Amino acid sequence: MSDVKLSEVEDIKAASRHLRGTIAEGLVDPLTGAIAAPDTQLSKFHGIYQQDDRDIRSERKRQKLEPAYSFMIRARIPGGLLTTAQWLGLDRIATEHANQTIRLTTRQAIQYHGVLKRKLKQTVAEINQATLDTIAACGDVNRNVMSPPLPSLSSVHREVQHYAEALSEHLMPKSRAYHEIWLDGEKVESSKAEVEPIYGDTYLPRKFKAAFVIPPQNDVDVFTQDLGLITIVKDGKVAGFNVSVGGGMGMTHGETDTFPRLGDVLGFIRPESLNAVAEAVVTTQRDFGDRTNRKHARLKYTIEDRGVDWFRAEVERRSGVEFAAAEKYSLVANGDVYGWQQDDVGSWHYGLFVESGRVGDVGERRLLTGLRAIAGRHDTEFRLTPNQNLIISKVSAANKDAINALLVQYGIENSVHASPLRLNSMACVAFPTCGLAMAESERYLPTLIDKLDASLQQLGLGKEPITIRMTGCPNGCARPYVAEIGLVGKGPGRYTVFLGAGFAGERLGAPYLDNANEEGIQDALTPLFANYAADRTDGERFGDFLIRSRAVREVSAGRHIHDG
């Protein structure tokens, strides 16, 4: 192994003194708005990405100025559960230190954009003062653990939330670097004395994502996760979990050895085995994942290369847990449930649509101010969803009408803004801040949906739910490969169109049209919509229709997505 050339990031991690690097020194360097290049890799483990405004990058270069650097900060929120006090703290930080918006992520977390380096340490400290943190929100570790936030909460949902929080803590890095750098914690005399019992000195080869799902709703897109935990309920209680491994969305245009992949189910485990099995999955990837090529470093490629049976046996050996046969379950949809729902103890929950997850004040839709008013006047909870939306949760019957009035007052009730297509949409941030973006996403998808909605209305499909997701690059942050219509940025104004995924997130879409502009997208979709309106069977979903009618080929496994 000594002759194997590791990726540059592996060398950075190895020399980092457990994620310290020179981050602390870079924060006080007044000569640049950036931090050192190696530290940009390490800062991800602390929940921070360095970015710059790409809208003005060329003009800055022409004026011989460095890029307009700023930072994105992502908070870790297991299961997306927030008190209203925490939300108000996050709101204040967005207003005082970021760009006056809160971005809800596809992992039930929040992120800030536009934080300047001179405010970076203070912002992270204030997130911690709000009883949250940004540890392991990014980087080559387990990231935010997801849990179903369904409005019709039950004792099962509450129990699974606790499992998500416990798993997040169990898989947390143990380095004290975060507390030293950002919170002025006591410094460890020698980082060599620190031990990372799960991750080791160089952590994982790439990022790792874990999520719980409670059938029949697949709101977390469980098969896109490195580790998926499918809750099996018997007699109203959590009996255990079917364990899925090896999901992942990213790929690279033009490189057919990269592809999105859906996870494989290893079998069933009891709740008491959860942490041991999860740790074994992580350490197996730690020891066998590819550290030479980051495009081939996710768990999905480890399993693809070595096989599911080998992986199952290795996890069983490490955990001491033998998988039982998988239990039966069914999934019906991978979107959110909107509007008012009542739970098993009489509380109410309002599923609120947040387009592309952007919480701000835009025209008459004053989302940031409206949520501030609700959080400030009512002792509820906010639950962030896996689809970039928000649930106003634990509302008493006495307060329901008052909250309804605030939704109307601030112009944020769902009925005013959202068609079924829009309600089932997601978009990544893309331009102007994401350094990987090849095309627009968040800023463009709403406009495209306006035009597609017009076609659907003309064909009598205006009330038909269809999932549509857009990303500015093929990394797949908005999980476009499991949307019935997936649009993946390839260049300015150009997208690869994927069609035919399952409405429940159980099937990948197939590439249908490459390098398409808006006109090409509309020209391709309009006749497919027309055929769907004319020939669908009762209850048939758009993606299923495209497969049945052979308009699109079915992708049986991720490695076949480039076939044909």
C-alpha positions as CSV (number, residue, x, y, z in Angstrom):
1,M,0.0,0.0,0.0
2,S,3.0,2.3,0.5
3,D,3.3,2.7,-3.3
4,V,-0.4,3.7,-3.7
5,K,-0.9,7.4,-4.5
6,L,-3.5,8.8,-2.2
7,S,-5.7,11.8,-3.1
8,E,-4.5,15.2,-2.1
9,V,-7.3,15.5,0.5
10,E,-6.0,12.3,2.2
11,D,-2.7,14.0,2.8
12,I,-4.4,17.1,4.1
13,K,-6.4,15.1,6.6
14,A,-3.4,13.1,7.7
15,A,-1.4,16.3,8.4
16,S,-4.3,18.2,10.0
17,R,-3.8,17.3,13.7
18,H,-7.3,15.9,13.8
19,L,-8.9,18.7,11.7
20,R,-7.0,21.7,13.1
21,G,-4.7,22.6,10.2
22,T,-4.1,26.3,10.3
23,I,-7.7,27.4,10.4
24,A,-7.3,29.4,13.6
25,E,-4.4,31.4,12.1
26,G,-6.2,32.0,8.8
27,L,-9.2,33.5,10.6
28,V,-7.1,36.4,11.9
29,D,-5.2,37.1,8.6
30,P,-6.5,40.6,7.6
31,L,-4.9,40.5,4.1
32,T,-7.4,38.2,2.5
33,G,-11.1,37.3,2.8
34,A,-10.1,33.6,2.3
35,I,-8.4,30.9,4.3
36,A,-5.6,28.7,3.1
37,A,-6.4,26.1,0.4
38,P,-5.8,23.0,2.7
39,D,-7.9,24.6,5.4
40,T,-10.9,24.9,2.9
41,Q,-11.0,21.1,3.0
42,L,-10.7,20.9,6.8
43,S,-13.3,23.6,7.4
44,K,-15.9,21.3,5.9
45,F,-15.6,19.0,8.9
46,H,-16.6,22.1,11.0
47,G,-19.7,22.7,8.8
48,I,-18.1,25.5,6.7
49,Y,-17.5,25.9,3.0
50,Q,-15.6,28.8,1.5
51,Q,-17.3,30.3,-1.5
52,D,-17.3,33.4,-3.7
53,D,-19.8,35.4,-5.7
54,R,-19.6,34.0,-9.2
55,D,-21.9,36.7,-10.6
56,I,-19.0,39.2,-10.1
57,R,-16.0,36.9,-10.3
58,S,-15.0,38.1,-13.8
59,E,-15.4,41.7,-13.0
60,R,-13.3,41.3,-9.8
61,K,-10.6,39.6,-11.8
62,R,-10.6,42.4,-14.4
63,Q,-10.1,44.9,-11.6
64,K,-7.2,42.8,-10.2
65,L,-9.2,42.1,-7.0
66,E,-9.4,38.7,-5.3
67,P,-12.8,37.0,-5.6
68,A,-15.6,38.2,-3.3
69,Y,-15.1,35.5,-0.7
70,S,-17.7,34.5,1.8
71,F,-18.6,31.4,3.7
72,M,-21.5,29.0,3.9
73,I,-22.2,27.6,7.3
74,R,-24.4,24.6,7.8
75,A,-25.9,23.6,11.2
76,R,-26.3,20.0,12.4
77,I,-29.9,19.3,13.3
78,P,-30.6,15.6,13.7
79,G,-34.1,14.8,12.4
80,G,-34.6,18.5,11.7
81,L,-36.3,19.2,15.0
82,L,-36.1,22.8,16.4
83,T,-37.7,24.6,19.3
84,T,-39.1,28.0,18.4
85,A,-36.4,29.5,20.7
86,Q,-33.7,27.9,18.5
87,W,-35.4,29.1,15.4
88,L,-35.5,32.7,16.7
89,G,-31.8,32.4,17.4
90,L,-31.1,31.2,13.9
91,D,-33.3,34.0,12.5
92,R,-31.3,36.6,14.3
93,I,-28.0,35.2,13.0
94,A,-29.3,35.2,9.5
95,T,-30.2,38.9,9.8
96,E,-27.1,40.1,11.5
97,H,-24.3,37.9,10.0
98,A,-25.5,36.3,6.7
99,N,-27.6,37.4,3.7
100,Q,-30.9,37.9,5.6
101,T,-32.1,34.4,4.5
102,I,-32.1,30.9,6.0
103,R,-31.6,28.0,3.5
104,L,-33.4,24.8,4.5
105,T,-31.4,21.8,3.1
106,T,-32.3,18.5,1.7
107,R,-30.9,16.9,4.9
108,Q,-33.2,18.6,7.4
109,A,-30.6,21.1,8.3
110,I,-30.1,24.9,7.7
111,Q,-27.3,26.8,6.1
112,Y,-26.3,30.4,5.9
113,H,-24.8,32.1,2.9
114,G,-22.7,35.2,2.6
115,V,-20.9,35.1,6.0
116,L,-17.7,37.1,5.8
117,K,-14.5,35.7,7.3
118,R,-14.3,38.4,10.0
119,K,-17.7,37.3,11.2
120,L,-17.2,33.6,10.9
121,K,-16.0,32.7,14.4
122,Q,-18.7,34.9,16.0
123,T,-21.4,33.3,13.8
124,V,-20.4,29.8,14.7
125,A,-20.3,30.7,18.4
126,E,-23.7,32.2,18.2
127,I,-25.1,29.0,16.6
128,N,-23.8,27.1,19.6
129,Q,-25.4,29.7,21.9
130,A,-28.7,28.7,20.2
131,T,-28.0,25.2,21.5
132,L,-27.0,23.9,18.1
133,D,-23.7,23.2,16.4
134,T,-22.1,22.8,13.0
135,I,-19.9,19.8,13.8
136,A,-19.7,17.3,11.0
137,A,-22.4,19.0,9.0
138,C,-20.0,18.6,6.0
139,G,-16.7,16.7,5.4
140,D,-15.7,13.0,5.2
141,V,-17.8,11.9,8.1
142,N,-21.3,11.0,8.9
143,R,-23.4,14.1,8.3
144,N,-26.8,15.1,9.6
145,V,-28.9,12.1,10.4
146,M,-32.4,12.3,8.9
147,S,-35.7,11.2,10.5
148,P,-39.3,11.4,9.2
149,P,-41.0,14.7,10.2
150,L,-44.5,13.6,9.2
151,P,-47.3,15.9,10.4
152,S,-49.4,13.0,11.6
153,L,-46.8,12.3,14.3
154,S,-47.2,9.2,16.5
155,S,-45.3,7.5,19.3
156,V,-43.4,5.7,16.6
157,H,-42.3,8.9,15.0
158,R,-41.2,10.3,18.3
159,E,-39.2,7.1,19.1
160,V,-37.5,7.2,15.7
161,Q,-36.5,10.8,16.3
162,H,-34.7,9.7,19.5
163,Y,-32.9,7.0,17.5
164,A,-31.8,9.5,15.0
165,E,-30.4,11.8,17.7
166,A,-28.6,8.9,19.4
167,L,-27.1,7.7,16.2
168,S,-25.9,11.2,15.3
169,E,-24.1,11.5,18.7
170,H,-22.6,8.0,18.4
171,L,-21.1,8.7,15.0
172,M,-19.8,12.2,15.9
173,P,-16.1,12.9,15.5
174,K,-14.3,13.0,18.9
175,S,-11.7,15.6,18.0
176,R,-11.7,18.7,20.2
177,A,-10.5,20.9,17.3
178,Y,-14.0,22.4,16.8
179,H,-14.2,23.6,20.4
180,E,-10.7,25.0,20.3
181,I,-11.0,26.9,17.1
182,W,-14.6,28.2,17.3
183,L,-15.5,28.3,21.0
184,D,-12.2,29.1,22.6
185,G,-12.2,25.7,24.4
186,E,-9.3,24.3,26.3
187,K,-6.6,23.3,23.9
188,V,-5.4,19.7,23.8
189,E,-1.7,19.6,24.6
190,S,-1.0,17.2,21.8
191,S,-3.5,16.1,19.2
192,K,-1.6,12.8,19.1
193,A,-3.2,12.1,22.4
194,E,-6.6,12.2,20.8
195,V,-8.2,9.1,19.5
196,E,-11.0,8.9,16.9
197,P,-12.3,5.4,17.7
198,I,-14.6,5.2,14.8
199,Y,-13.0,7.3,12.1
200,G,-9.2,7.0,12.7
201,D,-6.7,9.7,11.9
202,T,-7.9,10.2,8.3
203,Y,-11.6,9.9,8.8
204,L,-13.7,8.4,5.9
205,P,-12.7,8.4,2.2
206,R,-15.8,10.6,1.4
207,K,-19.0,11.9,3.0
208,F,-21.4,9.5,4.6
209,K,-25.2,10.0,4.9
210,A,-27.7,8.1,7.1
211,A,-31.5,8.4,7.4
212,F,-34.5,6.7,9.0
213,V,-37.7,6.2,7.1
214,I,-41.1,5.1,8.4
215,P,-43.1,3.5,5.6
216,P,-45.3,4.1,3.7
217,Q,-43.9,7.7,3.2
218,N,-40.4,7.8,1.8
219,D,-39.8,11.5,2.4
220,V,-36.1,10.9,3.3
221,D,-35.4,9.1,0.0
222,V,-34.0,6.2,2.0
223,F,-32.4,4.4,-0.9
224,T,-30.2,7.4,-1.8
225,Q,-28.5,7.2,1.6
226,D,-25.2,5.4,2.4
227,L,-27.1,3.9,5.4
228,G,-30.8,3.7,5.3
229,L,-32.9,2.4,8.2
230,I,-36.4,1.3,7.2
231,T,-38.6,1.3,10.3
232,I,-40.6,-1.9,10.8
233,V,-43.6,-1.3,13.1
234,K,-45.5,-4.2,14.8
235,D,-48.3,-3.8,17.3
236,G,-47.8,0.0,17.2
237,K,-44.1,-0.1,18.3
238,V,-40.7,-0.1,16.6
239,A,-39.8,-3.7,16.1
240,G,-36.5,-3.0,14.3
241,F,-35.1,-1.8,11.0
242,N,-34.4,-3.2,7.5
243,V,-30.9,-1.9,6.8
244,S,-30.1,-0.5,3.4
245,V,-26.6,0.4,2.3
246,G,-24.8,1.9,-0.7
247,G,-27.1,4.6,-2.0
248,G,-25.7,7.9,-3.4
249,M,-26.6,10.5,-6.0
250,G,-23.4,12.0,-7.4
251,M,-21.8,11.3,-10.8
252,T,-19.6,13.2,-13.3
253,H,-20.8,14.1,-16.8
254,G,-19.0,12.0,-19.4
255,E,-17.5,9.6,-17.0
256,T,-19.4,6.4,-17.3
257,D,-17.7,4.7,-14.3
258,T,-19.5,7.2,-12.1
259,F,-23.2,6.9,-11.5
260,P,-26.1,7.4,-9.0
261,R,-27.0,4.3,-7.1
262,L,-29.8,3.1,-4.9
263,G,-29.1,1.1,-1.8
264,D,-29.3,-2.6,-1.2
265,V,-31.2,-4.1,1.7
266,L,-28.9,-6.3,3.9
267,G,-31.6,-7.6,6.2
268,F,-33.4,-6.9,9.4
269,I,-32.0,-5.9,12.9
270,R,-33.5,-5.2,16.3
271,P,-33.3,-1.7,17.7
272,E,-30.7,-2.7,20.3
273,S,-28.3,-3.6,17.5
274,L,-28.6,-0.2,15.7
275,N,-25.5,1.6,16.8
276,A,-23.3,-1.5,16.5
277,V,-24.4,-2.2,12.9
278,A,-24.2,1.5,11.9
279,E,-20.6,1.7,13.3
280,A,-19.7,-1.5,11.5
281,V,-21.0,0.0,8.2
282,V,-18.9,3.1,8.8
283,T,-15.7,1.3,9.7
284,T,-16.0,-1.1,6.8
285,Q,-16.1,1.9,4.5
286,R,-13.3,3.5,6.4
287,D,-11.0,0.6,5.8
288,F,-12.1,-0.5,2.3
289,G,-13.2,2.7,0.6
290,D,-11.1,4.1,-2.2
291,R,-8.8,6.8,-0.9
292,T,-7.0,7.3,-4.3
293,N,-9.9,8.7,-6.3
294,R,-12.5,10.9,-4.7
295,K,-14.9,10.3,-7.6
296,H,-14.8,6.6,-6.7
297,A,-14.7,7.0,-2.9
298,R,-18.3,6.7,-1.8
299,L,-19.7,3.6,-0.1
300,K,-21.7,2.9,-3.2
301,Y,-18.6,2.1,-5.2
302,T,-17.1,-0.1,-2.4
303,I,-20.2,-2.2,-2.5
304,E,-20.4,-2.1,-6.3
305,D,-16.8,-3.4,-6.5
306,R,-16.9,-6.0,-3.7
307,G,-20.5,-7.1,-3.7
308,V,-23.4,-7.0,-1.4
309,D,-22.8,-10.4,0.1
310,W,-19.2,-9.6,1.0
311,F,-20.3,-6.3,2.6
312,R,-23.0,-8.0,4.6
313,A,-20.6,-10.6,5.9
314,E,-18.0,-7.9,6.9
315,V,-20.6,-5.9,8.8
316,E,-21.9,-9.0,10.6
317,R,-18.3,-9.9,11.6
318,R,-17.5,-6.4,12.9
319,S,-20.8,-5.8,14.7
320,G,-21.4,-9.3,16.0
321,V,-25.0,-9.0,14.7
322,E,-26.4,-11.4,12.2
323,F,-29.0,-10.0,9.9
324,A,-32.4,-11.6,9.8
325,A,-34.5,-11.8,6.6
326,A,-35.8,-8.4,5.6
327,E,-39.3,-7.6,6.7
328,K,-42.1,-6.6,4.3
329,Y,-42.9,-2.9,3.8
330,S,-44.3,-0.6,1.1
331,L,-43.5,3.0,0.0
332,V,-46.0,5.3,-1.7
333,A,-44.3,8.7,-2.2
334,N,-41.1,10.6,-1.5
335,G,-42.6,14.1,-1.1
336,D,-44.0,15.9,1.9
337,V,-47.5,16.1,3.3
338,Y,-48.9,19.7,3.4
339,G,-51.5,21.6,5.3
340,W,-53.0,20.7,8.7
341,Q,-52.7,17.2,10.2
342,Q,-53.5,16.1,13.7
343,D,-51.4,13.6,15.7
344,D,-52.3,10.8,18.1
345,V,-52.3,13.1,21.2
346,G,-54.4,15.9,19.6
347,S,-51.8,18.4,18.6
348,W,-51.8,20.0,15.1
349,H,-49.0,20.3,12.5
350,Y,-49.0,22.5,9.5
351,G,-46.8,21.4,6.5
352,L,-45.6,24.7,5.0
353,F,-44.2,24.8,1.4
354,V,-40.9,26.7,1.2
355,E,-39.8,27.0,-2.4
356,S,-36.2,25.7,-2.9
357,G,-35.9,25.9,0.9
358,R,-35.2,29.6,0.8
359,V,-36.6,31.4,3.9
360,G,-36.6,35.1,3.2
361,D,-38.9,38.0,2.5
362,V,-39.7,38.3,-1.2
363,G,-42.5,40.7,-2.2
364,E,-45.8,39.9,-0.5
365,R,-44.5,36.5,0.6
366,R,-42.7,37.5,3.8
367,L,-41.6,34.0,4.9
368,L,-38.8,35.0,7.2
369,T,-40.8,37.7,9.0
370,G,-43.9,35.4,9.2
371,L,-42.1,32.5,10.8
372,R,-40.4,34.9,13.2
373,A,-43.9,36.1,14.2
374,I,-45.2,32.6,14.7
375,A,-42.1,31.5,16.7
376,G,-42.2,34.6,18.8
377,R,-45.9,34.4,19.8
378,H,-46.5,30.6,20.0
379,D,-44.7,27.9,21.9
380,T,-44.5,25.3,19.1
381,E,-41.8,23.3,17.4
382,F,-40.4,23.7,13.9
383,R,-39.6,20.5,11.9
384,L,-37.4,20.8,8.8
385,T,-38.3,18.3,6.1
386,P,-36.1,16.3,3.8
387,N,-37.7,18.2,0.9
388,Q,-36.6,21.7,2.0
389,N,-40.0,22.5,3.6
390,L,-41.0,23.2,7.2
391,I,-43.6,21.9,9.6
392,I,-45.1,24.2,12.2
393,S,-45.5,21.5,14.8
394,K,-47.2,20.8,18.2
395,V,-49.8,23.4,17.7
396,S,-52.7,23.3,20.3
397,A,-56.3,23.5,19.0
398,A,-56.6,26.9,20.8
399,N,-53.7,28.4,18.8
400,K,-54.5,26.9,15.4
401,D,-56.7,29.7,14.2
402,A,-54.2,32.3,15.3
403,I,-51.4,30.7,13.4
404,N,-53.7,30.4,10.3
405,A,-54.2,34.1,10.6
406,L,-50.5,34.8,10.6
407,L,-50.0,32.5,7.6
408,V,-52.5,34.7,5.7
409,Q,-51.2,38.0,7.1
410,Y,-47.7,37.3,5.9
411,G,-48.7,35.8,2.6
412,I,-47.2,32.3,3.2
413,E,-50.1,29.9,3.2
414,N,-49.7,27.1,0.8
415,S,-52.8,27.5,-1.3
416,V,-51.7,30.9,-2.7
417,H,-48.4,29.8,-4.2
418,A,-48.2,26.1,-5.0
419,S,-49.4,23.8,-7.8
420,P,-48.8,20.1,-7.3
421,L,-45.8,20.2,-9.5
422,R,-44.3,23.0,-7.4
423,L,-45.2,21.3,-4.2
424,N,-43.1,18.3,-5.4
425,S,-40.1,20.3,-6.5
426,M,-36.6,20.7,-5.1
427,A,-33.6,22.7,-6.3
428,C,-30.0,23.1,-5.1
429,V,-28.5,26.5,-4.5
430,A,-26.1,26.5,-7.6
431,F,-25.3,30.1,-8.8
432,P,-24.0,32.4,-7.5
433,T,-22.3,30.8,-4.6
434,C,-21.7,27.1,-5.3
435,G,-18.3,26.6,-6.8
436,L,-19.4,23.4,-8.6
437,A,-22.4,24.8,-10.4
438,M,-22.5,24.5,-14.1
439,A,-26.0,26.0,-14.6
440,E,-28.7,27.8,-12.6
441,S,-31.0,25.8,-10.3
442,E,-32.7,27.6,-7.4
443,R,-33.0,30.9,-9.3
444,Y,-34.4,29.2,-12.4
445,L,-36.6,26.3,-11.5
446,P,-39.6,28.4,-10.3
447,T,-39.7,30.1,-13.8
448,L,-39.5,26.7,-15.6
449,I,-42.3,25.3,-13.4
450,D,-44.5,28.3,-14.3
451,K,-44.2,27.2,-18.0
452,L,-44.6,23.5,-17.4
453,D,-47.7,24.2,-15.2
454,A,-49.3,26.0,-18.1
455,S,-48.9,23.0,-20.3
456,L,-50.2,20.7,-17.5
457,Q,-53.3,22.9,-17.0
458,Q,-54.1,22.9,-20.7
459,L,-54.0,19.1,-20.7
460,G,-56.2,18.7,-17.6
461,L,-53.2,17.6,-15.5
462,G,-53.1,20.6,-13.3
463,K,-53.9,18.6,-10.1
464,E,-51.6,15.7,-10.9
465,P,-48.6,15.4,-8.5
466,I,-45.3,15.0,-10.4
467,T,-41.9,15.2,-8.8
468,I,-39.4,17.6,-10.4
469,R,-36.0,18.4,-9.2
470,M,-33.1,20.4,-10.5
471,T,-29.4,20.7,-9.7
472,G,-26.8,22.9,-11.1
473,C,-24.3,20.1,-11.5
474,P,-24.3,16.3,-11.5
475,N,-23.4,15.9,-7.8
476,G,-27.2,15.6,-7.1
477,C,-27.7,17.6,-3.9
478,A,-31.4,17.8,-4.6
479,R,-31.6,14.1,-5.5
480,P,-32.7,14.7,-9.1
481,Y,-32.0,11.1,-10.2
482,V,-35.0,9.8,-8.1
483,A,-37.4,12.5,-9.4
484,E,-39.9,11.7,-12.2
485,I,-38.4,14.8,-14.0
486,G,-34.8,15.3,-13.1
487,L,-32.8,18.2,-14.5
488,V,-29.1,18.2,-14.1
489,G,-27.0,21.2,-15.1
490,K,-24.4,20.7,-17.8
491,G,-23.6,24.3,-18.8
492,P,-25.1,27.8,-18.8
493,G,-28.8,27.3,-19.6
494,R,-28.2,23.6,-20.5
495,Y,-29.4,20.5,-18.7
496,T,-29.5,16.7,-19.0
497,V,-33.1,15.6,-18.5
498,F,-33.7,12.3,-16.6
499,L,-37.2,10.8,-16.7
500,G,-39.0,7.7,-15.4
501,A,-38.0,7.6,-11.7
502,G,-40.5,6.2,-9.3
503,F,-42.8,8.5,-7.4
504,A,-41.8,6.8,-4.2
505,G,-38.1,7.1,-4.8
506,E,-37.7,3.4,-5.5
507,R,-36.4,3.6,-9.1
508,L,-33.8,5.8,-10.8
509,G,-34.6,7.9,-13.8
510,A,-32.9,7.4,-17.2
511,P,-31.2,10.1,-19.2
512,Y,-33.7,11.1,-21.9
513,L,-32.3,14.4,-23.4
514,D,-28.8,15.8,-23.2
515,N,-27.6,19.4,-23.2
516,A,-31.2,20.7,-23.5
517,N,-32.1,24.4,-23.2
518,E,-35.5,25.6,-21.9
519,E,-37.2,25.3,-25.3
520,G,-35.8,21.8,-25.7
521,I,-37.0,20.8,-22.3
522,Q,-40.5,22.1,-23.0
523,D,-40.6,20.5,-26.5
524,A,-39.6,17.1,-25.0
525,L,-42.0,17.2,-22.1
526,T,-45.2,18.6,-23.7
527,P,-45.9,15.5,-25.9
528,L,-45.1,13.2,-23.0
529,F,-47.6,15.1,-20.8
530,A,-50.2,14.8,-23.6
531,N,-49.7,11.0,-23.9
532,Y,-49.9,10.7,-20.2
533,A,-53.2,12.6,-20.1
534,A,-54.6,10.5,-22.9
535,D,-53.4,7.0,-22.0
536,R,-52.7,6.7,-18.3
537,T,-54.5,4.1,-16.2
538,D,-56.3,5.0,-13.0
539,G,-53.9,6.2,-10.4
540,E,-50.8,5.7,-12.6
541,R,-47.9,7.9,-11.8
542,F,-46.1,9.9,-14.5
543,G,-42.8,8.0,-14.1
544,D,-44.5,4.6,-14.2
545,F,-46.4,5.6,-17.3
546,L,-43.2,6.6,-19.1
547,I,-41.8,3.1,-18.3
548,R,-45.0,1.2,-19.2
549,S,-45.4,3.1,-22.5
550,R,-41.7,2.6,-23.3
551,A,-41.1,6.3,-23.7
552,V,-38.2,5.8,-21.3
553,R,-36.2,2.7,-20.6
554,E,-36.2,1.4,-17.0
555,V,-32.9,1.6,-15.1
556,S,-32.6,-1.6,-13.1
557,A,-29.3,-0.5,-11.4
558,G,-27.2,2.6,-11.2
559,R,-24.4,1.1,-13.2
560,H,-26.8,0.8,-16.1
561,I,-27.8,4.4,-16.2
562,H,-25.4,5.2,-19.0
563,D,-26.5,2.2,-21.2
564,G,-28.5,2.7,-24.3
